[in-house]
Amino acid sequence: MSSSLSSARSRAALRASARVSVELLLVLVMTAVTLWLLGRMWSVVWPLIVGLLLTTLTWPVARFLRRHGWRPALAASVVTLLFLVVASAVVALIAVPVASQSGELGDGVVEGIHKVRDWAAGPPLNIGEDQIASALDDATERVQKSAGAITTTVVTGVSTVVNGVVTAVLALFLMFFFLKDGPRFLPWLERQLPGRLATDVPALATRTWDTLGSFVRSQAAVGLLDAVLIGIGLWIVDVPLVLPLAVLTFVSAFVPIVGALFAGFVAVLIALVSNGLTDALIVLAIIIVVQQLEGNVFQPMIQSRGLGLHAAVILLAVTLGGSLAGIVGSLLAVPVAAMISVFWNYLREQLSEPPKAPDTGGAPAGAVASS
């Protein structure tokens, strides 16, 4: 005999489903509003994020100085100056050797262009000089016709560079103030918040800070691993400018996707103009292998240990962040996923019931022990 559906249970299930749907809809609307507000304030939010990331990178040095009796303002000033010196040294380490060999590289570029033209003129392409000249004329005509678009692109690029400089300067000032006044922030926040929030918000802020520190340290470890492996490969192939290319690889590791592509393109280009096509292909193969190992093995493993996230979650987060917000989304995907995990774990801790004591049937502890 088949059982019939209970109308009361069906109505209760429908009401529960409707209530859950309305609550989820409200959460999604609130999330959308929050993201919209962040987008409207992005010119302030982005320097703030960069400043926090730089602070997590430099805070161990500032904390060491403060523990040894340095005043907060002096420690923050020294650490900020040291950061500027290190950043300038990194730029010099890349720019000076490149500038010293710029003549050789320029001659190599010209020679490479001639080699490409000679190769194109021979079999199997058999492209003649008149065809190359015609192609150059067509390219020149197209450039002239699209002068307006090129001008717009140049203006946009200049605006992007200016915004980047402003963001860097603002982030540097914020880093100084975070280093100087950071430890006083949580006590001040506790005094401003009422009731339970005075405990929950500072606890979440502390865990989030630890998570950001783990992210920066793991990203630095991944960049160092990339720089060492690619640097060894370039040294074996005997490509010039090995040290500047290794430093460029380390620095570019902090910018996902585009950073790796840019560093790899520069290394392959230098190998092409200095050593020839064969060595350039070897360098390209080395970079592809290292980048694949870094993106699919090393980075998920290192970040999953430091952030408490599974490697698959990190891969999915980077993919989703890149599809939603491009380079910035890829850069922020992992720390955002880690912070969501921090919020979720803290919420579970607060909502979990304490474990129940084992039921002894009401018998005294001594009687249970004697039995």
N, C-alpha and C positions, 0 to 999 in steps of 0.2 A: 504494500500500500504506500503510494508516494505521499510525502509530506507537503503541505501547502505553505505558502509564504505567510508570515505574520504581518498584518497591516501595521501594527504598532511598531514593530522592529524596522519595517521598511521606512515608515515616516521618520523614525528616529535617525536612521542612517542617512536619509536625504537631508534632514535638518543639520546633522553633523557635517555632511559634505558641503552644504551651502555655507555654513559658518566658516569652515576651513577655507573655502574658496574666497569668501569675502576678506578674510584675514590675510591670505596670501596676496590678493589683489591690492590691499592697502599697503602691504610691505613693498610690493613691486612699485607702486606709485611713489611711495616715500623714497625708495632707492633711486627712481628716475629723477625725482626732484633734487635729491642730493647730488647726483651726477651732473645735473643741469647747473646747479649752483657752483659746483667745482669748476665746470667749464667756463662759467662767466667770470670766475675769480682766478682763472688759470695763471694769469700774469703774476699773481702773488703766490699761488699755491706751488707752482713749479720751482721758483727759487727757494721756497721753504723746504720742499722735499730734497733738493740738491744740498741745501745747507745742512739738513739733518744727516744725509748720507756722508757728507764730508766730516761732520762732527763725530759720527760713529767711527770713522777711520782715524781721526786724530785724537779722540778722547783718551785712549790709554796713555799717551805721552803727557797730556795735560793732567790726568789723574796722578801720574807718577810725580810730577813737579809739585802738585798741591799737597800730596802726602809728605813731601820733604820740606814743607814750610814755605813754599812760594805763595804769594798772594794771588787770588783768583785772576785779577786783571793782568798781573805780570805774566802768569803762566799762560793765559789765553793769548796775550800779545806775542810771547816767544813762540808758541806753537803755531800761531798764524803766520808769523814771519818764516819759521822753518818750513811750513807747507809751501809758501810762496817760493822759497829758495829751492826746494826739491822739485816743484813744478817747473821752475825756470831751468833747473839743471837738466830735467828730462827733455824739455824743448831744445835746449842747447845740444844735448847729446844726440838728438836726431838731426837738428838743422846744421850744425857746424860741419860734421863729416860730409853731409850731402852737399853743402855749399863748396867745400874744398874739392870735391870730385865732380862738381857740376859741369865743368868743361868736358871731362871724359864722358860723362853721361850724355851730354848734348851731342858730342860726336857719335856716340853709340846710337842715339836715337836717329840721327841723320843717316848713319850707315844702315840701320835696320830698315828705314824707309826705302833706301836704294835697293836693299836685298829683296824687299817685298815687291818692288817694281820690276826688278830683274826676274824674280820668280813668276810674276804674273805675265811677263812678256814671253816666257818660255812655255813649253808644253806642260800640261794639257790645255792651259787657258789661252795662250797665244794672243794676249791683249797687246795691241800695238800702241805706239806713242800717241797717235792721233786719237785713239779711243780714250786713253788716260787723260789727254788734254780736254777732250769733249766732256768727260765725266767731271773734271775740275771746273770747267765753265758752267756746267749744269748746277754743280754744288754752289758755285759763287752766285749764280742767279737766284737759286732758292734762298740762300742766305740774305740776299738783298731784298727779296720779296717778303721775307719774314722778319724784317728788321724791327717792326713794331713788337712782335711777339718776343724777340730776343731782348729788346729793351725792357719789356715788362718782366721777363725772367730775371734779368740782371738786377732790376730794382727790387724784385722780391728776394733775390739772393742777398743783396746788400742789407735789406731790412731784417732778414733772418740772422745775418752775422751781427748786426747791431743789437738785436734782441738777445742773441746769445751772449754778447759781451756784457750787456746790462744784467742778464740773469747771473752770470758768473760773478760780477762785482757784488751784486746784492746777496748772493749765496755766501760769498766770502765774509761779508759783514755779519750775516746771520750766524755763520759758524763761529765767529769771534764771540758774539753775545751768548750763544749756546754754551761755548766752552767756559765763559766767565760766570754766567748766572744759571747754568743748567741745574746744578744740585739744589738750588733754592726754589726750583719750579714746583716740585711735588708738594713740599710743605705749604707753599702759597696756594696751590690748587686745593689741598685738603681744607684750608680755611675758607675757601670760597664756595665749596659745595655743601649742600645740606644732607643730613641723614646718611643713608646707605651709600649715596654717591661719593661721599668723602672717603670711603674705603675702596669702593669698586673701581672708580676711575683712576686713581693713582696706581692701583695694582695692575690694571690693564696697561697703563702708560709704561710701567716698569718692564712688563713682559714684552711689550711692543718694542721698546728700546733695545732690549737684549736680542730680539729677533732681527732688527735692523743691523745690529753689530755683527751677528752671525752671517747675514747676507753679504755685507761688505767684505768680511774676512774670507768667506768662501769664494766670492767673485775674484778677489785678489789672488787666491790660491790657484783658481782656474786660469787666470791670465798669466801667472808665473809659469805654470805648467806648459801652456801654449808657447810662451816665449822661449822657454828652454828647449822644447822639442823642435820647434821650427828653426831656432837659432842653430842647433846642432845640425839639422838637415842642410841649412844654407852654408854652414862651415864645411861640411863634407863635400858639397857641390862646388865649393870655392867661389861663392857669390860675394862680391864686394859689399861693404857697409853692413856686415852681419850684426854688429852690436846695435846700430841705430834701428835696423829692422826688427831686432828682437825687442827693443824697448817700445817701438811703435806697436808691436803685437800685444805686449803687456798692457799698454795704455788703452788700445782699442778694444780690449776684452771687456771693458766696463760699458761699452755701447753695443748691445746685442745686434747681431745680423750685419748691420752696415759697417760696424767697426771691423769685424772679421773680414768682410768682403774688401774693404778699403786696404787693410794691411796686406792681405793676400795679393791684391792687384798690384800694389807697389812692389812687393817682393818679386812677383813674376815679371813685371816690367823691367826692373833692374837686372834680373837674370837674363832677360831677352836681349837687352841692349849691350850688356857687357860680356856675356858668355855664349849667346846664340840660342837658337830655337830648341835644341835638344835639352840643354840645361834648364831652360825656362819650363819645358814640359815636365822635367823631373821635379822642379820646385813646385809646380802646380800640383803634381801628384802628392808630394809631401804635405802641402798645405791642406789639400782635400782630405787626406787620411787623418791628419792631426785634428782638423776641425770636426770631422765626423766622430772621432773618438771623444773629443771634448764635448760636443753637443749631445751625444747619445749615451756616453758612458761616464766620463769624468765629472762633468758638471752636475748631472742628476745625482750621482753618488755622493759627491762632496756636499752639495747643497741639501740633499735629503738628510744627511747626518747632522749638519749644522742647524737646519731649520725645522727638523722633525716632520718633513713631508716626504711622501713616497716619490720615487723617481718618476713614475708615470704621471703623478699629479703635477710635477714641475714641468714636464714636457707639454702636457695639456694646457697648463696655465700660460706658458710662453706662446704657444700657438694661438690661444684665444686672445691674449693681450695684443699680439701682433696684428690679428685680423680686426680687432676693434679700434686700436689706437696707434697702429704702426710702430715706429721705433720706440716712442715713449711707452707705449703699451707693453712692448717686449721687455723694456728695461724695468718697468714697475710691476710686471705680472707676478714674478716670484715673491718679492716682499709683500705684495698685497695678498697673495694666496697664503703666505705664512701668517700675516696679521689676522686674516679671516679664521685661520686655524687657532690662533691664540684666543680670539674672541669666543669661538665655539667651545674650546676646551674649558675656558673660564666659566662660560655659561653652564656647561654640563656640571662642573664642580659645584656651582651655587645651587643648581636645581636638583642635584642628586640627593637622595635620602641617605642618612648614615646607616652603616650596616647594622642589622639587628643582632642583638645578643642571642646566643644559642638558648633554646628553650629547654630547661632542666626539669620541667614538670612541677615547678613550685618547691622542689626539695631544697633544703639548705645546702650550701656549698660543701660544708663538712660532711654531711650525710652522703653526698654524691661521691666525694673523695674516698670515704670509708668503704663504700660499696664496691 
